[in-house]
Amino acid sequence: MEFLNKSGQIIPFRALLDSVYQSHFITERCVQRFKSSRTQTHAKIKGISSVNTGPYPIVSIHLRSRHTDWHTTFNCAILCHITGITPSTKLDISTWKIPKNIMLADEQFDQTGDIDLLIGADMFYDMLRSSEGHDLAMNQY
């Protein structure tokens, strides 16, 4: 995936779709890379065993397809880190039979790397349902 910042620069990033979590998260590093402005609103996050953490600043991002009209805007809580390096080791995909007509949002999904954006459950199913949502880019408005 990639982000088009206010200056028109394309900045690549990695996203993880999460079918369980109800919130969206973005790393501080990613927010700084695309020079996004934060809102004064802060998010509290409820985790395992109803533990509350935060408050965390939020940023509004616009996610769009690079090839179709599909797009949406949503808020993300800004965190220092979302996950560890994902995948934890390089995947051997030499025997995988990925259809040639599939456009992957991350052609290097088998390589280890940091996750910059976690997209939660409400967007997860919209993106899976949409044949237009398979190859995405991110814009800030």
N, C-alpha and C positions, 0 to 999 in steps of 0.2 A: 504494500500500500504506500501511498505517498500523500503528502500534504502540500498544498499550494499556499504559501504565506502571503501577507499583504503586499510584499514587494514583488510577487510573481515568481519567487524561487520555488522549485520543487524539492521537497525534503522527504526522503524515504523514512518509513517507520514500520514497526511490526505490531500487529494486533492479535489478540486472542479472543475468540468467541467463547462465552461462558453461558451455558444453558440454565444455570442454577442461580447465580448471583443477581440480585435485583438492581444493582447500581452499576455505573460505568466509571472507570478510572483511567487516568492518564498520568504519565510520569512528569515530574518537575523538569527533567532533562528535555523531554519532548516539547513541553510548553515553552521552555526557553529557546529551543531550536527554531520554533516557528513564531517566536516573539508575540505570543498571544496575550491579551489583557485578561486579567482575572476579574471576577465580579466580587462585590462586597459580601455576597451571600456565602455562607459556609455550610458544609454538609456534615452531619453526624452519621457515622456508619455503625450499624448493628451487626455484630459478628456471631460466631459460634457461642452458644450458651447465653445469648442475648447480651453479650458484652458490648457496651457502647464505646466508641472511640471518636476522636476528633475534637473540635470541628476542623474540617479541611476546607481550604478555598476551592472554588469551582471555576471552571471555564466552559464556555459554550463552544461547541465545534459543529461544523457542518460536514457530514459525510456524504460523498456522492460517488457514483459509478464513473469510471473513466470512459465508458463506452455507451452508456444509455442515459436516460433522463432520471433514473432512480436517485433520490437524495433524501436526506433527513437531517434535522438539527437536534442535538441533545446536549445535556450538561454532564460533565465529568468531574469527579472529585480529583484533586491533584495530590498525588502521593510521591514519596521519594522512590519507592520501588513497588512493582506490582507482583512479580514472581521472580524466581531465580532464572538462570539461563535456561531457555527452552528451545528445542529439546536439550536435555542435559548432556547428551552425546550425539554426534552426527549419526543420522539414520542412514542405513544402507537401503536405498530405494531401487537398486539395480534390477530387482525382480518384480517390482510393482508394475502393474499394467494400468497406468493412468491414461485414460482416453485422450487422444490428440486434440479433440475439439473442446476440451475443458480448459478454460482460462483461469489459472490460479491467481488468487490475490497475492500470494507470496510464492514466487517460483523457487525460492531457496528455503522452503519450510523444513527441509531436512538438515539444514545447517544450524549450529548452535547460535544463540543470540539473545539479546535483551528484548523483553516485551515492553512496548511503549504505551499501548492502549488495551484495556480490557473492556469488551463490549458485553453488557449484561443481557439477561434473559429476554426482556421485552424487545430488544433489537435483534437478538439471536434468531428468533423464529421468523421475524419479518424478513431478515436477510436470507434465511434458508428457503422461505416460501417464494421469494422473488427470484426469478431466473435472471433478473437484471442486477441483482445485488451481489454477484459473484466476484466482480473485479472492481474494487473500490478505491477511491482517493478521498482526501479530506480537505475541506476548505474552511476558513474562518470568515464569518460575516461580521 
